[in-house]
Amino acid sequence: MQTRVWNEYHLSRLMLGTVQFGLPYGVANRTGPPDYAEVRAIMSAAIDGGVNCFDTAAAYGGSEEVLGRALQELGVADRVVVVTKVRPLTPGELADATLAARAVQESVAESRRRLRLDCLPVVLFHREADAVYLPVLERVKAKGWLRHTGVSCDCRPGPAAKFVADGIASALQLPGNVLDRRHQRSGVFREAAARGVAVFIRSVYLQGLLVMPEEAIPPALREVVPVRRRLATIASAAGLTLAELAVRYMLAQDGITSVLTGVETVAQIRENITLFNRGPLTPDLLAAIDSAVSDLPENLLTPAVWPARSTAPSGAPAA
């Protein structure tokens, strides 16, 4: 597994997303969260395959607790990097600095307990709007409760670029995939890399929309079918699956530290490790993909605005 150096860490290019460990998640999910035995087996396979970073959040149901238990039982808690997120602030907390400070500190304290870690490697704000309280998170950092702070950004590239330019975030989690190239086009990946800001890409399969059987795509999202067919033709001609094309396309983008994928089975994590180990796509394939993908409407690229039965549960932004 290839790695990228960021501060004191060598992070695997594959970051395992664990929202599925705590919630039924994604348009393609048909089985719900795996049981603990399966989670532990997934984690063991990931670590054996060179994966050393994991994404979770306070808002992901039981994900933190399950992840913390598995890391402890596998004896690897001191060898991996966990990225977690402050629970979304309520409107009242967001409007009151005192309430917000208390909520942020309590959220970090609870994450430390659930993950069984005295010091959390990376803590992000789960929502862009809450990042106004990054100075509060820095004060919690000064207590020795966490090492690095940052923000999980929404789909518009402007705020992400501002976080990078202002130097107030050490890490960003951004959506990006072969269909959604808004952040990529903005240049924020390269600028972040130049300033030492980690970029973790989520939604590489667009919550499964890129790789699920075509006949299973919900009616409200059928607009994706023509471009998916063009991508499938390119993939087939190159001897690739759509999943491999999607992953290796993002691995080819400059400035990305790690690409986040979630799984529900051991077979899926092993397949993902195999795909990541094949590295970036060749320049000719990248050019063919960029020519084949036209601009798509925001309502198709943004899971948060999909119809309720086509997206993740409330409180679990796309990962």
N, C-alpha and C positions, 0 to 999 in steps of 0.2 A: 504494500500500500504506500503510495507516494504521500509525502507530508509537505506542509508549508511552515516555515518558521515565523512565529509571531510572539514577540516579547520572550518570555522564558519557556515557551512551549514549542514543540514540533507537532502540529495538528494534522491528523489524517485528512486527506481530501474528502473522504466520506465522513460526514457527521450523522450519526444515527438519531433520527427524530423519534421521540417516545410518547407523543401525544396518544398514539394508539394503545399504549399500555394503560391509559386511564380513562379513555373515552372512545366510543364508536366514532370514527373520524373519516371524512373524505367521501366524495361522490362514488368511489368504487368500492367502499367498504361494505361487505355483506356478512361478515362474521362477528363483528363487535370486538371488544378488547380480548387479547389472548389471556389464558389463565397464567398463574404465576410460574408454573413449571415451564410453559412455553417461553415466557419472558426470559427466564434464566437461561434457557437453551439458546435463545436469540442473542442474548448478551455474551454468552460464552463463545458462540460462533463469530460474533462481531470482533471480539477481542483477539481471538485466534487468527482472524483475518487481517489484523493490523489496525482496526478502528480504535481510536483512543479519545474520541470526543462525542458527547451525547447532549442532545437538546431536550429540555423539559420546561415546565412552567408551573407556577402555583395554581393557574387556572385550568390545568389539564387533569382534573379529577384526581385519581390516585396515582398518577404517573410518578411524581417525585418520590412518594413513599415506596412504590414498587422498585423504582430505579435504585434508590438508596439501599434497599434490602439486598438486591441482586449484586450490586457493586461490593457490598460488605461480605456477602457469602462467597463471592468469587475471589475475594482477597485482592482486588485491584483498585480500590477507592483512591489510593495514593498515586496511581499510575495513569489516571485518566483525567480529562477536562470536562467538567459538567457546566453547561450553559443553562441557566434558569432565568425566570422572569418574575418581576414583582407583579402581584395580582393587580388587575385593572382597578384604578381608583374610582370610587363612586363620585357622582357629581358634587356632592357635599364636600368630600375630601379634596377634590380637585380645586374647589373654590376657596379652601381654607388652608393656609400654609401649615398651621399647627396640626390640624387633623391629617393632612397629607404626610407630614414628617412622621407622625405616629404610625400611620398605615404602612409607610415604606419600611420603617424599622421592624415593625411586627411581621411583615411579609417576609423579609430577609431572615428574621429569627426562625420563623416557621419552616422556611425552606432548608435552613441549616439542620433543623431537627429532623425533618422528613428525609432529607438526603443523607443524614448521618455524617455530615462534614462540618468541621469547625470553621473552615474558611472556604467559601464558595469561589471557584476560579473565575467565573464570569456571571454577572447579574445584569440583565437588560430590563428596561421598562417595556412592558408588553404592548403599550400603545404610545403612539407618537405624542398625543396630547399630554400624557403624563410626564413626558421627558422634561417639562419645565422644572421638575423637581430633581434633575440630575445633581445639583449641588447637595441635596439631601442624601442621595445615594453615595456621594463622595464622602460625606461625613460618616456614614455607616462604614464605608471602606476604611476610614481612619481608625475605627475600632478593631480592625483586624478580622472582620467578618467576611470580607470578599476581597478579590484582587483587582478585578477590572470591571468597568461599567460601560453601559451602552444602551442602544435603543433598537427595538424591533419596529422597523418603519413600515408604513403603509405603501400603497402602490405608486403614488406620485413621486417623481425623482427630486423635486425641488427641496423638500425638507431634509432628505438624506444628504444632499450636497451641502446644505447649510450646517448640518451636524459635523461633517468632515471639515469644512472650511473654518468653523468656529473652534475646532479642537476640543470639544467638550464631551466627546464619546470615544472610547477606546475600541469599540466593536459595534457593528451594525448587522442586523439580520434583515435581509431584503428579499422580496419576491422576484423571481426571474426564471424564465424557461425559454424554450425555443420559439414559443408564441409570444411571450411577454418580454419584450426587449427594451422597455422604457428606461430602466436604470442603466442598462448596458449602453444605450445610445447617449445618455446624458454625460457619460465620461466619469461617473462617480466611482466606478470600480477602480479605475486607474489612479484617480486622485486619492482615494482612500489608501491604496497600496503605497503611494508616494509619501503619505503622512503617517504610515505605520498603523493605520486603522484596519482591523480585521473585518472582512466581509463574509458573512455566512449566508448562503443563498438557500431559500426555502421555495417550495412549490415547483420543484423541477419537473414533476409530472402533472402539474396543475390539479392537485388533489385527485389524481388518477384519471382525469379527463383525457390526457394524452395517450394513455395505454390501455384503458378499459375496452372491451369488445364494442365495436361500433353500434351494434344493435341495442346495447345497454345504455347508451348516452341519453340522458333525459331530454324530452322534447324542447325544453327552454334553452338547451345548450347545443342544439343540432347545427347551429351556424358554424361550429368548429369542424364539421365533417369534411367539407371540400379541402381545407388546408391540411387536415390530418391525412387525407388520401394522398395529397401531393407529397407530404413528408414520408408516408409509407412507401411510396414508389421510389423515392430517393434511398430510403433505408434498404429496401429489398434489393435494389441494384448494387448496393455496396455490401450486401450480405449481412445486414444488421437488422435487429428488431427496432421498433419504435422506441422502446425503453432505452436501448443502448444509444441510439441516436440522440435522445433527449439528454441523457447524462453526459455523454462525451462532448456534446455541443457546449454545455455550460463549463465543463472542465477546460475548454479551449479559450475561454474568455479571460483576458488579462485582469489581474487585480483581485480575483476571487480566492479567498483562503480555503474555505470548505463548502461543499454542497451537501445539503441536508436531505436525507430521504427517510421516510418512515416505512416500517414493515410490520406484518402481522404473523409471519411464520419464519422458521429457520431457513426454509428453502428460499424465501425472498431475500433475506440478508446475504445468504451465500451468492445468490444471483447478482445482487447489487455489488458485492465485493469484486466479483469477476468482471463486471462492467467497468467499474472504476479503475481496476488494474490495467485495463486496455488503454487508458490515457485519452488525451484529447483527439478530436477528429482532425483529419488532414485539411489543409487550406482549401483544396478543391471541393471537398464536401461542405465545408462551412460556407463557401460562396454559393453553392447550389441551394443550400437551405435558405440563406438570406434572400435569394432571388425568388424562392417558392413561397415565402411567408409574407403575405400582405398585412397591413395594419388591421387589427381586429378591434371591435368596439370594447370599451372599458367594461361594460356589463358582462362580457364573455370572459375577460381576463381577470376579473376580480371576484373571487369566491364569496366575499362578504356581501355582495349584492345579488348573488344567485337566489332563486326561489328556495324556500326553506328546506324542501326535501332533496335539494341538489347540493347541499353544503354541509359543513361541519356543525356540530352542536353550538348553541349560543355560548359565548364565553371562551371559545377556542378558535382564535384567529388562524388563518391558513399558515401552515408550517412548512 
